[in-house]
Amino acid sequence: MKKVWGIGLLVIFLLLIILATLAQPIAQWLWFKEDAGYLRIFTLQYTAKAELFAIAFIPSLAILWFAFAGIRGQQAVYSIDSEPGSHQLSLLVSLLQDKGVLISKLATLILGFIFAEGFAGNYSDLLIASHGVSFGKKDPIFGLDLSFYAFRLPWYQDIANYLFGLVFFALAISVVIYASKKAFSRTLNLRFAGKGSDLIFPFSGIILILGSLQAFLSIFTSLSAPGEIFVGPDLAGMVGLRMLFGFVALLFLGGVYLLFLYKKQIEVRPFLIAVVPAGAWFIVAVQLVPYLVLKLRVDPDKINADRPYAKNALAFTKFGFDLQDVQVQNPPVDPEPSPQEIADAGSTFRNMRLWDPHVLQSALEATQSLRPYYLFNDVDVDRYMLPTANGKLAEKLVMLSPRDIYLPGLSQEARTWVNTRLGYTHGYGIVMAEVNKSTDMGQPSLIADNIPQSTIPALPITQPRLYFSDFTHSDGSPADEYAIVDTKSPEIDYPTQQGQATFKWTGDRGILLNSFVRRLLFSYVLGDWNILISTNMKPTSRLLWKRNVLLRAKAVYPFLSFDSDPYIAVDSGNIYWILDGYTTSDQIPYSQFQVFHGREVNYIRNSVKVVINAYTGEMTAYAIDPSDPILETYEQIYPNLVQPISKIPQGLVAHLRYPEELFKAQARTLTLYHVDRATTFLENSDAWSIANERGLNGEKSRMPPYYVLMRLPDEPRDEFLLILPFTPLGRENMTGWLAAHCDPGHYGQLTLYKFPKGDQIPGPAQEELLFVQDKTIAEINRNLNNDQSRIIVGNLLVIPVGKSLIYSESLFLQGRTNGFQSIPELKKVILATQSKIVVADTYQEALQQLFGGTSVQSQVLPQNQSPAQGSKPNSNAVPSLTSSSIPRSVAQSAASELQAAQQALTQGDLAGYAQHVKRAGEILNKALSHQ
């Protein structure tokens, strides 16, 4: 009976292990089938891996079977008197004689499985190699298409490394068995039947042959190996490559010699004959000869010697980072824009960004989070068609942010499982602000805000709920908080005066939890047994899993690397996430490396845009660069996974942006590779650096790229651009700037403006030093940087206007009151040209001071603007008071209340702010009612 119980428990234990192993794949399969909707992504990885495992398992078994031949069928022929104390070794020999076959079979199976499983992990390299398309571009040394390096070479290396590792392990087993027999023979005075060294010579020969194959493949990988100045071989390196062919040949011949050598006893001489010539050739020809070439030929005339190879580095690096079609302009730079240039740049001035994204995020957190369980993770810059003063729609630059759900913000008492998984399931709405406006109290001028969602007619939002978003942990890493919808417990939509409004998700995605088995499965996978035991479940309840848009996209498009800053766009009343997907490689010959998403790459394309509906989770990828060979290869592997860009909703086309991370990688590359002449490149006489600026806390930091809506010099219309200035390496004067076009028709076009080398044009850091030295700004810093408040410096923007440059920077005031969430307010606006700096309370005043003699108010910012037709009333605006319409005493009383309101808002006292504004309104209403 005990035996039966033991067997039963063992069976249950084994079943639990199997179920635990299969639980995660089954859960993933259900997610792909019922939610993501593209099952081939899931099934192909298992079928391809299984096929590769089956292919590798046979040679693994065969080679390991021969390796263990030394302990099968070996019998001790005779024994004479052995040494004392060797009884245990005798027992071991007897055990091996009795169980040798069984032991070798088990070891062969186990080790064969391990080797085959390891090799099967290379299934993606096999898929890429078998579906790879041509790049249409050949390397300059061997004349091979780049597809050989990007697609097939990694697969060949996988095969060579697998076989080398397997045979080396088999050789090690043979050596250990041979050495053990020798030890037993000496200790126990045993003689063994059969030959003990049958396999050592053949395995050694195969090792040398496989080593020659690896050395041969390394010849091709050396074309993408970093050198002293550039990637790829220079003149000395090319000599070494040619010599390496001889080393490969000698190593191969030595392997063939050992492979067919048969000896009864191990001897050193055959190994020396096989290895010494190859080793000597490697030292003399591969190492010494290139060194002599370097010292005697290259160093005395490096420029001429390495010029052809530097040309390769310039050409292939520009190809790798998609810089081969950069339009280079060499405009003169004037100290001041002309009146005509100011008039032509009217929309540029009307869209000058005053708000720093980080500062705006802090302001939104303080004024628009509204509840502690809402959070603004990020602020993005985009352009929308919005009404102007005359009622017509025009493209305007805005900053917007989604109001995400933030479960850690719930009080400890409210953080129950029902609340966190069934109740608080989604964020609500967006906040949008105009980039160059603020209220009278220095707060952002909002176009869309509040709960329920409030917006203008030109920007309808009919579905403001965000079930899928860029949820993050406190350290900024992606968070994946699942939710269960359509349960007996209502979903909390948003707070109201009466309590909480509720909502029911009506999407058609998610995983049905309509059975005990499914609930058990996801209880185990998610580590939450409440899914199994909760009484709130219904047969129609659905699990929303992988709600973080980055994790969601990575699961369906594993071959893409995604930009870490997804951004939202509003179209046809819905909120969408747009993610930039990259294809990358580190195998392109002569292309310089850049660290991108934690790994070094020397080829990158923003080939895919992924659009995710924030409410339904529906996800579609569009090929923004269909000519990318890597994308074409994956389209062969996963048909219909990526749609043509022509199928993207037209309303979203206007919100496509050139991605910042790609732009920064290209800008870093251009600091050295912006030159065309190999001589200049080798001399490093025109190296650049990305410009520095003063950070929010006054520290020196690299300037981030920034989006602007402006008209480029000599261009007929305004465009949405991503721009970044450059300075010479080790200097702070500006030497040029790079612009990436974002609008349809010009998307992806890069324009590089190079300034005359003899002109002294202040860079961002130099201009900020001039700002600090300005008397007005210095006085502001002295007066407002104290124990009660501090000045926050916004981004410095360098905006081209005609043939000159305008510098713009905002100063924000933030309180230091302990225990309150301080609300930054726009305090001063700084504008400057190369010859003039002005500081004003508002952007309009600063612009008037800077260009006062050019009637800028009528040309750029018309005075007496009436409210835009269809515009949203600004709930944060403070009404102006005029002595002509209201008695002075009443105006003074209302002004006092408004000043008190502003002080309360600065201290984060929203209740006090509301109370003082209400009193001011009552005073004014009472005065007006008596007129």
C-alpha positions, 0 to 999 in steps of 0.5 A: 500500500505504501508503494502505491501511495509513493507511486501516486505521489510521484505521478502527481509531482511529475504532473505538477512539474509538467503543468508548471512548465507548460503554464506560461506557453499556454497562457501566451498562446491564449493571449496571442489567439484571443487578444493580439490576434497574430498567432504565427508569432507564437507558433513559429518560434516553437515550430522553428525551435523544435525543427532545429532541435531535431536537426541538432539532436542526431549529430549530438548523439552520434558524436557523444556516443563515440566519445563514451565508447571508451567506457563501453565494452572495456574489460580488465584483462588481468590484475596482479597484486595492487597497492594497499588501499585501492579496494574502492577503485577496484569497486569503481572499475567493476561498476563501470564494467557492469554498468558502462553501457547504461551509464554511457547511454544515459550520459549521451542522451542527457548531454545530447539534449543539452547541446541540441537545446542550446543550438535550437535557441539560434532558430531566429538566426536560421529564419533570418538566414533562410529568408534574407533579402539583398541589401543591394550594396556590397562590401568594399573588400570582398564584394559580398552583398551586405545581406551575407554579413547581416543575415547569413554570417551569424548563422554560419557562426552559430553552426561553427560554434555549436560543432566546435563546442560539441567536438571539444567536449567529446575530446575532453571526455575521451581525454578524461577516459584515457587518463582515467584508464592510465591511472587505474592501470598504474594504481591497480595494475590492470590491463584493459582490452581494446585501444584507449586512444582511438578517438583522441587523434580524430577528435583533435583533427576535427577540432583543428578543422572547425577552428580553421572554419571559425578563423575563416569566418572571423576574416569577414567579422573583422570588417565590422571590428572597431579599430583605432580610428574607425571600424574595419581594417586599415592598411595594416589590418588588411595585411593581417587579413591576407595573412590570416588566410594562410593560417586558416589553410595550415590549421585545416591541413593540420586537422586533416592530418590528425583526423586520419592519423591512427596510433595505439599510444598517444604521442606528442610529435603528431600534435606538434606537426599539426599545430606548430606550423599554424602557430608559427605562421600566426605569430610571424605573418598574422601578428608581426608582419602587420605590426611592421607594416604599421610602423614602417609604412603607415605611421610615417604617412598615415593619411595617405596610407589609410585614406582609402579605408577611411573613405570606406568608413565614411561611406558605410557609416553614413549608410548604416545610420541613414545619413547618406542623403543628408542635405547640407546647407552652408548659409551665412549667419546674420546678427539680426533678422531683417523685417521681411524675415521677421514677417515671413517667420510669423508662424515660427514666432506664434509657435515658439515653445515657452514651456519646458516638458518637465516643468509642464509635467510638474504643473499638470501633476499639481493642478490636473491630477485631481486625485492621487491615483492619477498620474502624468507620466510624460509630456509630448510635443505635437501639432494640431489644427486649432482655431485662430483669432479669426476662426480659421483652423491653423497648425499650432504647436501643443504639448499634451499628456495622458492622465494615467491610472496610478494604483500606488496612489490609492490609500492603503485602505483602498488598495484592495484586490477588487479595487486594484484589479476590477475597479480602478482599471483605466486612466482618463483623458488628456491634458493639452496646452498651447506651447507659447501661452500662459494664464495671468497667473503663469499657469499653462493655457489649457485646450483640453483638461479636467474630468469629465474631459473638457476640450474645444469643438475642433478637438473632439474626444469621444472616448477619453478612457485609457485602458492601455498606456505607458505604465511605469514603475517608480524607476521608470521601467515599464510596468504591466498591471493587469485588469479584469473587466466585465465583472460583477464589480463596477469599474470606477470611471472618474470621481464626481461630487456624488461619489464615483461614476462607473463604466463598463469596458465594451472592447472585443479583446482580452482573454475570456476567463470563462472556465475554472481551468482558465482561471486556475491557469492565470492564477498560477501564471500571474501569481494571484490566486484571487483570480481563481477564488473571487466571487466577482467573476462572470462567464463573460469576464475578460483579462486585459494583460500586457497593457503597457504599450511597450511590452505589448508591442514587443510581444507581437513584434519581437524583431523590433527595438522600440523607442522608449518614449511612446506618444499619444495622438487624438484622431476622430475622437479616439486616443492612440499611442504611436510607437517608433519601431527600429530594425538594427544590426551590428554586422555592417562592414566599416560602419561605426558603432553607437550604443542604442538601447543598451547594445552597440549597433552600426545599422539602424532604421526607423522602419515601423510605426505601431499604432495602439488604440488606448481604449481597445488595445487594438494594435497595427504596425505600418511600414514607414520605410518599406525599403529596409532590407531587415524589415523586408526579411521579417515580412518574408518570415511573418507575412501580413504582420506589417501593413503598408503605410498607405493604410494608416488612418489619414488623421494619424499621418499628420501626427507622425514624428521623427523619433528622438532616439534615432535622431540622437544616434544620428547626431552623435554619428555626425559629430565625426562623420559629417565631413566628406574628405577622408583627410579631414576625417583622419586628421580629426580637424573638424570634430563636433559635439552636441551642444551643452545647455544649463539643466533644470537645476543649473547643471551642465548637460547635453542639449536634448533635441526639440520639436518646433513648428517653423519655416526653414531658411529658403523654404516656402512653408512652415514644417514640423521639425526636430532640431539640435545644435552642434558646437566644435569639440571642446568649444561652446560656439555654435558650428551648425545644427541638424533638422529632421522633417516630420511632415508628410512628403518630407518625412525623414529628410535630414538637413544639416546647416553648417555655419562659416568657420570664421564666424563667432556664433554663440552656442547655447551654453555661451548664450546662457552665460550671457543671460546670467550676466545680464543685470535684469536676470541677475536681479531676478535670480537674487530676488527669487532664489531664496528659502521660499522659492527658486527659479527653474530654468527651462530649455534654451531653444535656438530657433533659426529665423531667416539667416539669423538665430533667435535664442529663447528661454523661460524662467519658472518660479516654484515655491519651496514650502515643505509639505505642499506640492509646489506649482511652477509658474511662468515668471519671465521670458528671455529672448535674444539675438546675437547682439541683444537680450531682452527679459519680459513678463510675457512672451508678447512683451519680450518679442515687442522689446526685441523687435520693437522697431519692426511693428512686430505686433502687427506682423507676428502677434496681432494686438487686440486678439478676440477669443478664437471661435470655438475656443475652450474657456480657460478655467485658470484665467484670472479676469482683468480689472479696469477702473473704468468699469468697476469702482476702485475700492471694489477693484482693490478688494477683488485684486487682494483676493486674487493675489491671495489666490495666487499665493495659495496656488503657489503654495499648493493650497488648491482649496484656499485658491478656490476659496479666494477666487470665489470671493473675488467673483462674488465681489465683482458680481455684486458690483456689476449687479449695482451698475 
